Amino acid sequence: MKKIICIGECSLNIVLGADGTPLGSMPGGRVANAAAILARQGLNVIVASEASADPVGDIVAGFLKDSGADTSCVDRFTEGRTPINVFTTDADGTRRITRYENYPEDCFDIVWPRVDEGDIILFGGFYAIDPRMHPRMLRLLQHAAERKAILVYLPGFLPSQEPRITRVMPAILENLELANLVIARNNDLEVIFGVKTGEQCFNNHINFYCRSMINVDTACHEICYYGGKEMSSVRIPADVCSSLLWNAGAVAGAIASIAEKSLTVDSFDDPGAEIREAIVGAAASTAKAVADTLSHDWQKVE
């Protein structure tokens, strides 16, 4: 069975109500949650990440291990703290994120897993552009490309992590150039490229580097696959788009479809309608299935 190697941050989300009352918590991050979803489906998932040897790190690492993911490549550092994202709710229902982290300077001491042809490498978030991590990750990605693994890049990060986009744009472009498929969100496209629509972003910014992009569009309740000059899309129920896990579910569905079809790197240079529709269909189906598992109101409203 081909491996799915997921490289991304381990963190914990804590959600507060409008009055400051804690409503609940759950592991955060699209990559980590997508890894857990894929592992529960019985796929061969390896998580390459780091978490402090603190109680929060125990929660997140335990969540991944309990899902069935291989966590042998998760570094448990001792100097520092596992990141926490606190979601506060305004009176009008708007949610804001305040991030707390304490990474030591000398960490990200990951033993990379073996990469074979046809393996899928899922990477993204601030991990993929952080000056502390990017150089080491870049070497792995270059090696994976040489081994003909499929590289799937998830751009996006909180503006508070890097308010000056010009400082991280070179790393973003390096990631785009290596990627076979980009899975983006509208708010990330606006922060990084200053555009609001997936089509405009793909044509003007992504297509030059990577010939395949999936845009998860919460505002339009839609998932779109742009490949070359063609596009396939599927609609998503509005209640699904408001859940905390729907983005991770969409990513997991797309990755599972790629694994099931045994696609190769060449499949993404000019993906036909059959490939595009299968992938966005699986993304939509998994997003809905994951959203249906959420039982608390605070998990259902972003």
Backbone as CSV, one residue per row, in Angstrom:
resi,resn,N_x,N_y,N_z,CA_x,CA_y,CA_z,C_x,C_y,C_z
1,MET,0.845,-1.200,0.000,0.000,0.000,0.000,0.881,1.251,0.000
2,LYS,0.556,2.211,-0.887,1.316,3.449,-0.936,1.111,4.246,0.350
3,LYS,2.130,4.983,0.717,2.081,5.771,1.946,1.534,7.170,1.669
4,ILE,0.852,7.710,2.668,0.437,9.113,2.655,1.203,9.783,3.786
5,ILE,2.152,10.633,3.440,3.009,11.300,4.428,2.484,12.719,4.631
6,CYS,2.018,13.008,5.831,1.383,14.293,6.130,2.318,15.145,6.975
7,ILE,2.716,16.291,6.439,3.666,17.168,7.118,2.947,18.474,7.474
8,GLY,2.704,18.668,8.754,2.004,19.874,9.178,2.009,19.993,10.684
9,GLU,1.491,21.091,11.164,1.574,21.415,12.584,0.584,20.630,13.424
10,CYS,1.013,20.274,14.623,0.144,19.747,15.669,-0.222,20.895,16.605
11,SER,-1.506,21.121,16.795,-1.942,22.199,17.685,-3.289,21.815,18.289
12,LEU,-3.754,22.644,19.218,-5.048,22.416,19.843,-5.894,23.667,19.690
13,ASN,-7.141,23.495,19.239,-8.098,24.594,19.143,-8.976,24.614,20.393
14,ILE,-9.099,25.789,21.005,-10.002,25.977,22.139,-11.023,27.044,21.734
15,VAL,-12.306,26.722,21.873,-13.374,27.621,21.437,-14.075,28.216,22.658
16,LEU,-14.156,29.539,22.688,-14.842,30.258,23.761,-16.141,30.853,23.232
17,GLY,-17.141,30.918,24.096,-18.395,31.555,23.730,-18.294,33.064,23.795
18,ALA,-19.380,33.741,23.435,-19.384,35.207,23.415,-19.131,35.784,24.814
19,ASP,-19.492,35.048,25.860,-19.273,35.526,27.223,-17.947,35.054,27.804
20,GLY,-17.128,34.408,26.985,-15.832,33.930,27.441,-15.847,32.537,28.033
21,THR,-17.013,31.923,28.085,-17.106,30.575,28.639,-16.499,29.554,27.673
22,PRO,-15.612,28.690,28.147,-15.061,27.654,27.263,-16.167,26.708,26.791
23,LEU,-16.243,26.519,25.478,-17.264,25.648,24.904,-16.715,24.260,24.574
24,GLY,-15.439,24.182,24.271,-14.853,22.890,23.950,-13.506,23.045,23.278
25,SER,-12.857,21.923,23.026,-11.558,21.941,22.361,-11.449,20.739,21.440
26,MET,-10.559,20.850,20.458,-10.302,19.767,19.520,-8.967,20.020,18.835
27,PRO,-8.277,18.964,18.396,-7.016,19.163,17.677,-7.225,20.042,16.449
28,GLY,-6.233,20.886,16.169,-6.361,21.830,15.061,-5.445,21.490,13.906
29,GLY,-5.636,22.209,12.813,-4.792,22.068,11.637,-5.410,21.177,10.575
30,ARG,-5.433,21.679,9.324,-5.989,20.874,8.226,-5.195,19.603,7.989
31,VAL,-3.863,19.711,8.031,-3.036,18.550,7.725,-3.213,17.471,8.783
32,ALA,-3.138,17.851,10.071,-3.264,16.874,11.146,-4.640,16.220,11.146
33,ASN,-5.687,17.017,10.962,-7.035,16.450,10.958,-7.287,15.604,9.718
34,ALA,-6.751,16.023,8.580,-6.885,15.205,7.372,-6.172,13.872,7.552
35,ALA,-5.003,13.907,8.209,-4.263,12.676,8.476,-5.088,11.721,9.325
36,ALA,-5.746,12.242,10.360,-6.566,11.396,11.228,-7.749,10.804,10.465
37,ILE,-8.389,11.609,9.633,-9.527,11.130,8.845,-9.090,10.012,7.897
38,LEU,-7.968,10.216,7.225,-7.459,9.208,6.285,-7.074,7.922,7.008
39,ALA,-6.443,8.061,8.171,-6.026,6.874,8.931,-7.235,6.066,9.383
40,ARG,-8.302,6.764,9.764,-9.518,6.048,10.186,-10.142,5.281,9.030
41,GLN,-9.844,5.683,7.809,-10.351,4.971,6.635,-9.487,3.761,6.288
42,GLY,-8.452,3.538,7.077,-7.606,2.379,6.860,-6.442,2.613,5.929
43,LEU,-6.176,3.859,5.558,-5.056,4.163,4.678,-3.756,4.229,5.475
44,ASN,-2.655,4.032,4.785,-1.337,3.995,5.417,-0.820,5.423,5.571
45,VAL,-1.015,6.010,6.736,-0.725,7.427,6.992,0.432,7.561,7.967
46,ILE,1.398,8.382,7.598,2.513,8.726,8.481,2.474,10.232,8.715
47,VAL,2.497,10.655,9.972,2.500,12.076,10.307,3.927,12.493,10.650
48,ALA,4.435,13.495,9.947,5.748,14.078,10.227,5.508,15.470,10.805
49,SER,5.744,15.613,12.103,5.411,16.861,12.776,6.193,16.939,14.078
50,GLU,5.770,17.826,14.950,6.384,17.974,16.261,5.339,18.455,17.248
51,ALA,5.519,18.080,18.488,4.652,18.522,19.578,5.469,18.476,20.852
52,SER,5.246,19.434,21.713,5.980,19.449,22.968,5.590,18.242,23.826
53,ALA,6.505,17.854,24.687,6.215,16.790,25.648,5.451,17.386,26.825
54,ASP,4.349,18.075,26.500,3.499,18.688,27.516,2.103,18.074,27.415
55,PRO,1.185,18.393,28.341,-0.145,17.783,28.296,-0.906,18.052,26.994
56,VAL,-0.756,19.262,26.423,-1.426,19.559,25.157,-0.843,18.698,24.040
57,GLY,0.470,18.553,24.036,1.100,17.689,23.050,0.632,16.258,23.190
58,ASP,0.440,15.796,24.435,-0.070,14.440,24.657,-1.457,14.271,24.051
59,ILE,-2.289,15.296,24.184,-3.649,15.231,23.638,-3.606,15.090,22.111
60,VAL,-2.813,15.926,21.460,-2.788,15.931,20.000,-2.109,14.678,19.458
61,ALA,-0.972,14.319,20.041,-0.281,13.116,19.587,-1.142,11.875,19.838
62,GLY,-1.841,11.852,20.982,-2.729,10.737,21.275,-3.883,10.644,20.297
63,PHE,-4.417,11.805,19.901,-5.496,11.861,18.910,-5.050,11.235,17.588
64,LEU,-3.848,11.569,17.140,-3.340,11.021,15.883,-3.082,9.519,16.000
65,LYS,-2.479,9.116,17.113,-2.181,7.697,17.302,-3.456,6.880,17.396
66,ASP,-4.451,7.383,18.122,-5.714,6.668,18.274,-6.456,6.534,16.945
67,SER,-6.214,7.466,16.031,-6.864,7.397,14.715,-6.263,6.294,13.848
68,GLY,-5.081,5.808,14.227,-4.415,4.783,13.433,-3.245,5.296,12.628
69,ALA,-2.927,6.599,12.756,-1.789,7.155,12.029,-0.475,6.747,12.691
70,ASP,0.551,6.605,11.880,1.902,6.322,12.378,2.505,7.633,12.872
71,THR,2.794,7.722,14.170,3.330,8.957,14.753,4.810,8.828,15.110
72,SER,5.491,7.847,14.538,6.906,7.652,14.858,7.770,8.807,14.354
73,CYS,7.252,9.616,13.433,7.990,10.771,12.919,7.504,12.080,13.534
74,VAL,6.818,12.009,14.668,6.418,13.204,15.413,7.451,13.436,16.515
75,ASP,8.183,14.530,16.411,9.214,14.863,17.399,8.558,15.483,18.629
76,ARG,8.821,14.926,19.798,8.297,15.460,21.056,9.399,16.269,21.740
77,PHE,9.453,17.572,21.448,10.504,18.418,22.019,10.179,18.761,23.463
78,THR,11.198,19.115,24.228,11.028,19.353,25.668,11.133,20.820,26.062
79,GLU,11.719,21.655,25.222,11.850,23.082,25.545,10.871,23.860,24.676
80,GLY,9.749,24.232,25.269,8.729,24.928,24.509,7.361,24.336,24.805
81,ARG,6.347,24.827,24.082,4.973,24.406,24.309,4.274,24.133,22.970
82,THR,3.354,23.188,22.993,2.537,22.899,21.819,1.602,24.079,21.549
83,PRO,1.477,24.523,20.294,0.643,25.694,19.994,-0.827,25.494,20.365
84,ILE,-1.442,26.581,20.800,-2.876,26.612,21.098,-3.498,27.755,20.310
85,ASN,-4.616,27.498,19.650,-5.379,28.518,18.931,-6.685,28.744,19.681
86,VAL,-6.892,29.948,20.179,-8.098,30.267,20.939,-9.080,31.004,20.032
87,PHE,-10.266,30.412,19.856,-11.324,31.004,19.046,-12.255,31.770,19.982
88,THR,-12.339,33.080,19.818,-13.282,33.890,20.586,-14.451,34.270,19.683
89,THR,-15.614,34.436,20.282,-16.835,34.697,19.523,-17.380,36.064,19.873
90,ASP,-17.547,36.930,18.860,-18.139,38.241,19.069,-19.651,38.103,19.249
91,ALA,-20.279,39.191,19.662,-21.723,39.175,19.874,-22.496,38.844,18.602
92,ASP,-21.932,39.210,17.443,-22.615,38.924,16.176,-22.310,37.530,15.637
93,GLY,-21.561,36.741,16.417,-21.254,35.379,15.985,-19.945,35.235,15.239
94,THR,-19.264,36.341,14.957,-17.984,36.279,14.253,-16.909,35.675,15.147
95,ARG,-16.134,34.773,14.579,-15.062,34.146,15.350,-13.714,34.725,14.975
96,ARG,-12.887,34.926,15.990,-11.527,35.415,15.786,-10.563,34.422,16.432
97,ILE,-9.345,34.355,15.889,-8.371,33.393,16.388,-7.183,34.134,16.997
98,THR,-6.863,33.787,18.230,-5.647,34.268,18.880,-4.747,33.061,19.113
99,ARG,-3.507,33.182,18.674,-2.598,32.039,18.696,-1.557,32.197,19.803
100,TYR,-1.290,31.092,20.506,-0.259,31.061,21.527,0.708,29.925,21.189
101,GLU,1.975,30.260,21.052,2.965,29.232,20.737,4.287,29.579,21.403
102,ASN,5.080,28.559,21.623,6.415,28.755,22.181,7.312,27.645,21.653
103,TYR,7.736,27.812,20.385,8.648,26.850,19.782,10.083,27.208,20.169
104,PRO,10.891,26.229,20.551,12.321,26.508,20.749,12.988,26.738,19.403
105,GLU,14.104,27.448,19.415,14.807,27.732,18.165,15.361,26.458,17.530
106,ASP,15.869,25.571,18.352,16.508,24.365,17.839,15.564,23.182,18.005
107,CYS,14.680,23.010,17.029,13.776,21.869,17.072,13.456,21.443,15.651
108,PHE,12.302,20.864,15.427,11.947,20.261,14.143,12.960,19.174,13.804
109,ASP,13.294,18.383,14.846,14.283,17.311,14.709,13.578,16.035,14.273
110,ILE,13.083,16.055,13.045,12.269,14.962,12.535,13.132,13.973,11.757
111,VAL,12.894,12.686,11.996,13.490,11.645,11.158,12.496,11.370,10.032
112,TRP,12.853,11.774,8.828,11.914,11.678,7.716,11.662,10.225,7.331
113,PRO,10.438,9.900,6.963,10.147,8.545,6.506,10.690,8.307,5.096
114,ARG,10.822,7.050,4.725,11.231,6.689,3.374,10.146,7.123,2.392
115,VAL,10.562,7.624,1.233,9.631,8.045,0.188,9.820,7.147,-1.023
116,ASP,8.720,6.585,-1.528,8.753,5.719,-2.705,7.873,6.293,-3.802
117,GLU,8.101,5.838,-5.016,7.308,6.288,-6.157,5.829,6.017,-5.904
118,GLY,5.003,7.027,-6.174,3.570,6.887,-5.988,3.074,7.262,-4.612
119,ASP,3.978,7.448,-3.640,3.553,7.939,-2.332,2.962,9.339,-2.475
120,ILE,2.137,9.712,-1.528,1.519,11.040,-1.537,2.084,11.839,-0.364
121,ILE,2.609,13.031,-0.669,3.135,13.931,0.362,2.169,15.103,0.502
122,LEU,1.511,15.195,1.649,0.597,16.303,1.932,1.308,17.266,2.876
123,PHE,1.478,18.523,2.461,2.197,19.481,3.292,1.577,20.865,3.142
124,GLY,1.786,21.700,4.142,1.241,23.047,4.018,1.161,23.785,5.335
125,GLY,0.390,24.887,5.317,0.287,25.749,6.474,1.570,26.542,6.682
126,PHE,1.707,27.135,7.855,2.890,27.942,8.145,4.139,27.080,8.218
127,TYR,3.959,25.786,8.527,5.090,24.870,8.542,5.885,24.932,7.237
128,ALA,5.182,25.088,6.146,5.824,24.991,4.830,6.567,26.252,4.430
129,ILE,6.455,27.314,5.251,7.142,28.564,4.908,7.961,29.121,6.065
130,ASP,7.807,28.557,7.250,8.531,29.030,8.431,10.036,28.904,8.193
131,PRO,10.806,29.993,8.354,12.258,29.922,8.138,12.947,28.857,8.992
132,ARG,12.345,28.515,10.134,12.915,27.501,11.005,12.786,26.104,10.407
133,MET,11.752,25.904,9.580,11.420,24.570,9.091,11.602,24.402,7.589
134,HIS,11.360,25.469,6.842,11.277,25.354,5.384,12.525,24.758,4.735
135,PRO,13.752,25.169,5.125,14.924,24.602,4.444,15.006,23.078,4.552
136,ARG,14.710,22.522,5.733,14.754,21.069,5.898,13.637,20.401,5.117
137,MET,12.446,21.004,5.176,11.325,20.429,4.453,11.562,20.474,2.949
138,LEU,12.170,21.558,2.483,12.419,21.712,1.050,13.297,20.580,0.527
139,ARG,14.296,20.201,1.308,15.165,19.102,0.876,14.385,17.794,0.744
140,LEU,13.465,17.555,1.688,12.645,16.349,1.589,11.740,16.415,0.358
141,LEU,11.126,17.570,0.124,10.211,17.713,-1.008,10.953,17.522,-2.331
142,GLN,12.148,18.062,-2.431,12.935,17.876,-3.643,13.272,16.406,-3.854
143,HIS,13.630,15.727,-2.758,13.905,14.290,-2.830,12.649,13.530,-3.248
144,ALA,11.490,13.912,-2.667,10.232,13.241,-2.991,9.862,13.439,-4.461
145,ALA,10.117,14.633,-4.984,9.838,14.892,-6.404,10.718,14.010,-7.289
146,GLU,11.970,13.865,-6.907,12.869,12.995,-7.675,12.415,11.538,-7.622
147,ARG,11.795,11.141,-6.512,11.300,9.774,-6.349,9.931,9.574,-6.989
148,LYS,9.396,10.624,-7.616,8.097,10.595,-8.301,6.947,10.355,-7.330
149,ALA,7.064,10.945,-6.138,5.929,10.988,-5.222,5.018,12.135,-5.648
150,ILE,3.751,12.052,-5.278,2.777,13.099,-5.594,2.785,14.123,-4.466
151,LEU,3.075,15.373,-4.790,3.173,16.433,-3.785,1.910,17.290,-3.812
152,VAL,1.228,17.363,-2.676,-0.004,18.151,-2.548,0.243,19.258,-1.530
153,TYR,0.119,20.500,-1.984,0.448,21.665,-1.151,-0.808,22.396,-0.707
154,LEU,-0.901,22.667,0.598,-1.987,23.451,1.172,-1.435,24.809,1.609
155,PRO,-1.512,25.846,0.765,-1.051,27.168,1.200,-2.008,27.741,2.237
156,GLY,-1.512,28.627,3.049,-2.382,29.280,4.018,-1.783,29.328,5.410
157,PHE,-2.028,30.425,6.109,-1.542,30.610,7.477,-2.261,31.815,8.061
158,LEU,-2.217,31.941,9.379,-2.824,33.096,10.025,-1.987,34.340,9.733
159,PRO,-2.620,35.458,9.363,-1.855,36.680,9.119,-0.993,37.088,10.312
160,SER,-1.406,36.731,11.522,-0.612,37.081,12.705,0.718,36.332,12.735
161,GLN,0.798,35.187,12.038,2.047,34.438,12.012,3.098,35.130,11.145
162,GLU,2.659,35.804,10.100,3.584,36.546,9.235,2.815,37.680,8.554
163,PRO,2.830,38.872,9.154,2.044,39.986,8.602,2.584,40.533,7.286
164,ARG,3.873,40.250,6.964,4.446,40.775,5.723,4.613,39.630,4.734
165,ILE,3.703,39.565,3.782,3.676,38.456,2.837,4.938,38.415,1.984
166,THR,5.572,39.563,1.772,6.771,39.585,0.924,7.903,38.752,1.520
167,ARG,7.911,38.585,2.840,8.993,37.841,3.470,8.885,36.341,3.241
168,VAL,7.680,35.854,3.025,7.495,34.411,2.858,7.124,34.020,1.433
169,MET,6.913,34.999,0.558,6.520,34.671,-0.811,7.547,33.800,-1.537
170,PRO,8.863,34.007,-1.361,9.808,33.097,-2.028,9.597,31.637,-1.636
171,ALA,9.309,31.368,-0.366,9.065,29.989,0.072,7.761,29.459,-0.515
172,ILE,6.736,30.297,-0.589,5.470,29.880,-1.187,5.669,29.496,-2.649
173,LEU,6.415,30.299,-3.383,6.657,30.007,-4.794,7.472,28.731,-4.973
174,GLU,8.432,28.494,-4.083,9.187,27.230,-4.136,8.254,26.039,-3.932
175,ASN,7.332,26.173,-2.993,6.384,25.092,-2.737,5.467,24.863,-3.933
176,LEU,5.002,25.950,-4.539,4.122,25.836,-5.705,4.833,25.155,-6.868
177,GLU,6.096,25.477,-7.044,6.846,24.912,-8.163,7.040,23.406,-8.011
178,LEU,7.134,22.928,-6.775,7.316,21.499,-6.535,5.998,20.735,-6.546
179,ALA,4.901,21.423,-6.256,3.611,20.746,-6.066,3.045,20.209,-7.374
180,ASN,2.381,19.063,-7.265,1.596,18.524,-8.381,0.143,18.955,-8.284
181,LEU,-0.303,19.226,-7.058,-1.674,19.671,-6.819,-1.665,20.656,-5.663
182,VAL,-2.410,21.745,-5.817,-2.590,22.733,-4.759,-4.040,22.656,-4.287
183,ILE,-4.243,22.598,-2.974,-5.598,22.663,-2.406,-5.668,23.930,-1.565
184,ALA,-6.455,24.892,-2.016,-6.476,26.229,-1.419,-7.857,26.557,-0.862
185,ARG,-7.927,27.666,-0.143,-9.177,28.226,0.354,-9.236,29.691,-0.064
186,ASN,-10.438,30.225,-0.247,-10.566,31.593,-0.743,-9.872,32.616,0.142
187,ASN,-10.009,32.481,1.472,-9.391,33.479,2.337,-7.872,33.423,2.258
188,ASP,-7.309,32.220,2.025,-5.861,32.123,1.854,-5.420,32.783,0.559
189,LEU,-6.188,32.590,-0.497,-5.841,33.192,-1.790,-5.843,34.714,-1.694
190,GLU,-6.774,35.252,-0.902,-6.843,36.704,-0.759,-5.660,37.233,0.045
191,VAL,-5.297,36.521,1.123,-4.170,36.951,1.946,-2.859,36.883,1.161
192,ILE,-2.650,35.785,0.430,-1.366,35.562,-0.244,-1.267,36.320,-1.562
193,PHE,-2.311,36.229,-2.385,-2.232,36.769,-3.749,-3.084,38.010,-3.984
194,GLY,-3.922,38.376,-3.009,-4.743,39.562,-3.170,-5.909,39.387,-4.117
195,VAL,-6.334,38.142,-4.359,-7.480,37.878,-5.231,-8.529,37.105,-4.451
196,LYS,-9.793,37.238,-4.871,-10.892,36.641,-4.118,-11.492,35.413,-4.785
197,THR,-11.219,35.184,-6.051,-11.821,34.057,-6.745,-10.771,33.018,-7.102
198,GLY,-11.165,31.756,-7.043,-10.249,30.676,-7.372,-9.798,30.714,-8.819
199,GLU,-10.715,31.011,-9.715,-10.374,31.027,-11.143,-9.324,32.084,-11.441
200,GLN,-9.521,33.279,-10.894,-8.561,34.357,-11.122,-7.198,34.007,-10.551
201,CYS,-7.198,33.409,-9.369,-5.927,33.049,-8.743,-5.210,31.976,-9.546
202,PHE,-5.951,30.953,-9.982,-5.323,29.876,-10.745,-4.726,30.407,-12.043
203,ASN,-5.496,31.199,-12.773,-5.026,31.686,-14.070,-3.852,32.644,-13.946
204,ASN,-3.861,33.496,-12.928,-2.864,34.555,-12.826,-1.658,34.211,-11.958
205,HIS,-1.811,33.225,-11.061,-0.743,32.990,-10.089,-0.305,31.531,-9.956
206,ILE,-1.208,30.575,-10.105,-0.884,29.176,-9.808,-0.485,28.402,-11.052
207,ASN,-1.204,28.599,-12.140,-1.049,27.772,-13.338,0.375,27.787,-13.886
208,PHE,1.090,28.880,-13.686,2.468,28.970,-14.163,3.364,27.960,-13.450
209,TYR,3.043,27.674,-12.184,3.869,26.770,-11.372,3.287,25.360,-11.300
210,CYS,1.988,25.272,-11.126,1.327,23.991,-10.892,0.054,23.938,-11.725
211,ARG,-0.153,22.838,-12.440,-1.240,22.759,-13.415,-2.557,22.288,-12.829
212,SER,-2.598,22.013,-11.535,-3.836,21.537,-10.907,-4.065,22.274,-9.598
213,MET,-5.284,22.809,-9.411,-5.630,23.464,-8.154,-7.072,23.176,-7.785
214,ILE,-7.280,22.795,-6.536,-8.622,22.666,-5.979,-8.847,23.844,-5.049
215,ASN,-9.973,24.528,-5.213,-10.302,25.640,-4.331,-11.524,25.275,-3.503
216,VAL,-11.352,25.299,-2.172,-12.442,25.027,-1.243,-13.057,26.368,-0.883
217,ASP,-14.229,26.636,-1.437,-14.840,27.964,-1.372,-16.005,27.962,-0.383
218,THR,-15.747,28.465,0.828,-16.784,28.486,1.854,-17.898,29.463,1.498
219,ALA,-17.542,30.633,0.971,-18.534,31.667,0.679,-19.546,31.206,-0.361
220,CYS,-19.069,30.480,-1.379,-19.950,30.030,-2.465,-20.454,28.601,-2.265
221,HIS,-20.068,27.965,-1.146,-20.497,26.591,-0.848,-20.149,25.665,-2.009
222,GLU,-18.870,25.660,-2.379,-18.482,24.958,-3.595,-17.026,24.496,-3.498
223,ILE,-16.728,23.369,-4.133,-15.354,22.911,-4.303,-15.084,22.830,-5.796
224,CYS,-14.045,23.517,-6.256,-13.745,23.600,-7.690,-12.354,23.043,-7.969
225,TYR,-12.233,22.313,-9.070,-10.940,21.781,-9.514,-10.599,22.466,-10.836
226,TYR,-9.511,23.231,-10.826,-9.026,23.895,-12.028,-7.830,23.112,-12.562
227,GLY,-7.925,22.657,-13.803,-6.836,21.910,-14.422,-6.641,22.364,-15.847
228,GLY,-5.511,23.032,-16.130,-5.314,23.589,-17.470,-6.364,24.640,-17.756
229,LYS,-7.136,24.444,-18.821,-8.193,25.386,-19.193,-9.579,24.878,-18.797
230,GLU,-9.632,23.771,-18.079,-10.905,23.156,-17.718,-11.171,23.293,-16.224
231,MET,-12.457,23.159,-15.837,-12.837,23.264,-14.435,-14.006,22.330,-14.147
232,SER,-13.954,21.668,-13.007,-15.072,20.862,-12.520,-15.403,21.338,-11.113
233,SER,-16.691,21.302,-10.763,-17.078,21.789,-9.440,-18.219,20.961,-8.883
234,VAL,-18.375,21.049,-7.564,-19.480,20.383,-6.881,-19.956,21.296,-5.761
235,ARG,-21.269,21.355,-5.572,-21.849,22.197,-4.535,-21.820,21.490,-3.191
236,ILE,-21.770,22.289,-2.110,-21.721,21.775,-0.749,-22.858,22.422,0.052
237,PRO,-23.590,21.653,0.858,-24.625,22.269,1.707,-24.029,23.353,2.611
238,ALA,-24.785,24.403,2.820,-24.292,25.538,3.608,-23.924,25.133,5.022
239,ASP,-24.684,24.195,5.617,-24.374,23.817,6.999,-23.054,23.066,7.087
240,VAL,-22.664,22.375,6.024,-21.372,21.701,6.002,-20.252,22.730,5.987
241,CYS,-20.422,23.773,5.188,-19.387,24.802,5.037,-19.150,25.604,6.309
242,SER,-20.033,25.506,7.274,-19.858,26.272,8.510,-19.210,25.455,9.613
243,SER,-18.870,24.197,9.338,-18.306,23.347,10.388,-16.796,23.503,10.482
244,LEU,-16.259,23.235,11.660,-14.833,23.418,11.893,-13.980,22.429,11.107
245,LEU,-14.505,21.265,10.771,-13.697,20.223,10.157,-13.913,20.054,8.664
246,TRP,-14.733,20.892,8.055,-15.087,20.583,6.674,-13.904,20.750,5.722
247,ASN,-13.012,21.691,5.998,-11.828,21.857,5.148,-10.927,20.629,5.214
248,ALA,-10.691,20.129,6.437,-9.880,18.926,6.581,-10.548,17.731,5.913
249,GLY,-11.873,17.657,6.011,-12.599,16.575,5.347,-12.468,16.633,3.844
250,ALA,-12.534,17.842,3.281,-12.380,17.994,1.836,-10.987,17.570,1.389
251,VAL,-9.978,17.968,2.156,-8.601,17.581,1.830,-8.455,16.060,1.893
252,ALA,-8.977,15.456,2.964,-8.866,14.004,3.125,-9.570,13.272,1.991
253,GLY,-10.737,13.757,1.592,-11.457,13.108,0.500,-10.691,13.157,-0.807
254,ALA,-10.081,14.308,-1.094,-9.286,14.434,-2.316,-8.086,13.498,-2.287
255,ILE,-7.387,13.437,-1.152,-6.206,12.581,-1.034,-6.591,11.107,-1.149
256,ALA,-7.687,10.716,-0.501,-8.134,9.329,-0.567,-8.474,8.928,-1.992
257,SER,-9.086,9.843,-2.747,-9.420,9.551,-4.138,-8.168,9.359,-4.982
258,ILE,-7.151,10.198,-4.744,-5.886,10.066,-5.470,-5.250,8.716,-5.171
259,ALA,-5.273,8.309,-3.895,-4.694,7.029,-3.507,-5.474,5.866,-4.108
260,GLU,-6.790,5.965,-4.089,-7.638,4.875,-4.591,-7.441,4.656,-6.084
261,LYS,-7.254,5.758,-6.819,-7.110,5.657,-8.269,-5.676,5.383,-8.702
262,SER,-4.751,5.319,-7.736,-3.342,5.075,-8.043,-2.828,6.037,-9.121
263,LEU,-3.132,7.318,-8.942,-2.681,8.326,-9.898,-1.178,8.529,-9.774
264,THR,-0.584,9.085,-10.820,0.849,9.382,-10.832,1.043,10.884,-10.966
265,VAL,2.276,11.326,-10.878,2.546,12.761,-10.995,2.090,13.297,-12.354
266,ASP,2.168,12.474,-13.389,1.768,12.920,-14.727,0.256,13.146,-14.834
267,SER,-0.507,12.534,-13.931,-1.968,12.660,-13.981,-2.434,14.094,-13.750
268,PHE,-1.586,14.907,-13.126,-2.000,16.254,-12.744,-1.543,17.332,-13.727
269,ASP,-0.794,16.941,-14.763,-0.356,17.927,-15.746,-1.505,18.407,-16.615
270,ASP,-2.400,17.512,-16.956,-3.575,17.861,-17.763,-4.716,16.932,-17.368
271,PRO,-5.255,17.109,-16.153,-6.261,16.160,-15.643,-7.568,16.246,-16.428
272,GLY,-8.043,15.105,-16.883,-9.301,15.063,-17.617,-10.497,15.196,-16.691
273,ALA,-11.671,15.301,-17.301,-12.895,15.505,-16.528,-13.144,14.358,-15.549
274,GLU,-12.818,13.129,-15.953,-13.061,11.983,-15.074,-12.263,12.104,-13.777
275,ILE,-10.997,12.492,-13.892,-10.155,12.650,-12.695,-10.647,13.819,-11.852
276,ARG,-10.896,14.955,-12.489,-11.329,16.139,-11.745,-12.619,15.865,-10.977
277,GLU,-13.590,15.285,-11.669,-14.898,15.061,-11.050,-14.825,14.026,-9.933
278,ALA,-13.988,13.002,-10.108,-13.849,11.986,-9.058,-13.240,12.597,-7.804
279,ILE,-12.242,13.442,-7.974,-11.552,14.018,-6.823,-12.428,15.019,-6.085
280,VAL,-13.086,15.931,-6.814,-13.938,16.908,-6.111,-15.172,16.223,-5.528
281,GLY,-15.656,15.172,-6.188,-16.786,14.428,-5.640,-16.422,13.766,-4.322
282,ALA,-15.244,13.155,-4.282,-14.783,12.523,-3.040,-14.524,13.567,-1.962
283,ALA,-13.982,14.722,-2.354,-13.739,15.797,-1.388,-15.048,16.259,-0.758
284,ALA,-16.070,16.447,-1.586,-17.364,16.900,-1.079,-18.017,15.846,-0.194
285,SER,-17.950,14.597,-0.609,-18.568,13.507,0.147,-17.930,13.352,1.525
286,THR,-16.605,13.399,1.582,-15.917,13.247,2.866,-16.143,14.457,3.758
287,ALA,-16.153,15.650,3.170,-16.427,16.853,3.957,-17.783,16.756,4.643
288,LYS,-18.785,16.303,3.900,-20.125,16.158,4.485,-20.143,15.064,5.551
289,ALA,-19.479,13.942,5.266,-19.466,12.851,6.235,-18.805,13.277,7.543
290,VAL,-17.716,14.026,7.436,-17.020,14.494,8.632,-17.878,15.501,9.394
291,ALA,-18.508,16.419,8.670,-19.366,17.414,9.320,-20.518,16.738,10.063
292,ASP,-21.024,15.637,9.511,-22.143,14.923,10.141,-21.742,14.257,11.448
293,THR,-20.441,14.046,11.660,-19.994,13.412,12.906,-19.911,14.399,14.062
294,LEU,-19.966,15.694,13.782,-19.833,16.708,14.831,-21.113,16.802,15.627
295,SER,-21.000,16.748,16.937,-22.188,16.671,17.779,-22.451,17.933,18.595
296,HIS,-21.473,18.865,18.630,-21.623,20.066,19.456,-21.849,21.298,18.578
297,ASP,-22.675,22.214,19.040,-22.964,23.408,18.265,-21.717,24.234,17.989
298,TRP,-20.782,24.301,18.962,-19.581,25.123,18.769,-18.685,24.579,17.663
299,GLN,-18.864,23.296,17.292,-18.086,22.718,16.207,-18.693,23.001,14.842
300,LYS,-19.918,23.504,14.838,-20.658,23.621,13.586,-20.725,25.036,13.053
301,VAL,-20.152,25.994,13.769,-20.214,27.386,13.335,-18.820,27.948,13.333
302,GLU,-18.318,28.321,12.134,-16.989,28.924,12.044,-17.075,30.406,12.327
